[in-house]
Amino acid sequence: MISIERAIDPQTESRFCCVFDTETCLPIEPIQRYLNYCRKRQLAANTVNTYACRLVDFWHWLEYKSLDWQDLGLNELADFVNWYLLGGDIEVISEFVREAVSKRSPRTVNLAVTAIQGMYEFHTVEGRISEKQFTRLVHGWGKRGGFLRGIVKSTPEKRKRIKIKEPKNFPGCLTDEQVAQLADACYTYRDRLIVMLLRETGIRRGELLGLHHCDVRDLDSRGRIRIVRRDDNPNGAKAKGTEREIPVLHNREALQDTFQAYLLKEYPPEAEQQGYGMLFVNLDSKYAGKPMTSARLNNLFYQLKDRTGIEAHPHLFRHTFATRMFQAGYLDQYVQQLLGHKSIATTKDIYSHVLDEMSLDAYLLEENERPTEPIGSKLRSNAGA
């Protein structure tokens, strides 16, 4: 059996995953080496934890099939994908039945494949797997497609060999009325500030909980906050993506007033005594002054749902912010910077539905505004030609 245990780094006191064989009480070396590498790359803790869980599932499958991880081929990886998609119950199945009984989402399976391929890539660089085997396992070669196919000479590009098509389901967004209801249902200035910051900046959960006072020192004067990546926040919050400065473009005065009220009327003296410098802290009980955790943030939105009937979570505010920015006509590169996406492709992929609707609306508007000629005159013109 394999288990995932939590360990504490004696130097940094940070928690990390250890994958053990329960019979030998030794780490599963290929997995653990890769997870340690991910930590050194400073991947988000949740990402590393997710990779650990997916790789443990993969290792269970290897044991079930009596396979050595170093002998894995493309056919075996395809078998794993089928097995994993169906919850480990059925291995070879038709596409029609696959859709009917699938127990894991395509996104979950693709994430597992990403973790597996990342592990093999790491061990290839380390010399434990041959480059030739890794290339066969992970990458195929594709050529330029679309309307340029066959017209221009193109160089092959690497593409993933195995990837399940994921349905593009937009998670939706909140209306302005719903955001106002959620803000009005907050009992404290702190909670109201959280709702307002999420809506007006689109920051992630970890970025919100990782804010320090020095990150919001320009909020009053310039209406801006800074997103800084830190690995030593006591609540484990960590920024993802690029470090950046975000301006509050809308409702700035109301947000600034709430910010001041929170600091002057609610911010507990215990927080200042502990010296963490965190912006969002617990306001009462024995944990007063300690940095707010992700579990406490979740609890806030559970309470707001009970009070308003609106089901919301931090990432839904992020989608709301981005959608409203696109609808207001901001350039996609600018929205990319505000969201902290490293690639513009990520922004366009997530919000393709908004961009498509905007392109259609712009086209229809252009067509409606274009002057039209009388049908008869157009026919006469053509005849003269």
Secondary structure, 3 states (H helix, E strand, C coil): CEEEEEEECCCCCCEEEEEEECCCCEECHHHHHHHHHHHHCCCCHHHHHHHHHHHHHHHHHHHHHCCCHHHCCHHHHHHHHHHHHCCCCCCCCCHHHHHHHCCCCHHHHHHHHHHHHHHHHHHHHCCCCCHHHHHHHHEEEECCCHHHCCCCCCCCEEEECCCCCCCCCCCCCCCHHHHHHHHHCCCCHHHHHHHHHHHHHCCCHHHHHCCEHHHHCCCCCCCEEEECCCCCCCCCCCCCCCCEEEECCCCHHHHHHHHHHHHHHHCCHHHHHHCCCECCECCCCCCCCCECCHHHHHHHHHHHHHHHCCCCCHHHHHHHHHHHHHHCCCCHHHHHHHHCCCCHHHHHHHCHHHHHHHHHHHHHHHHHHCCCCCHHHHHHHHHHC
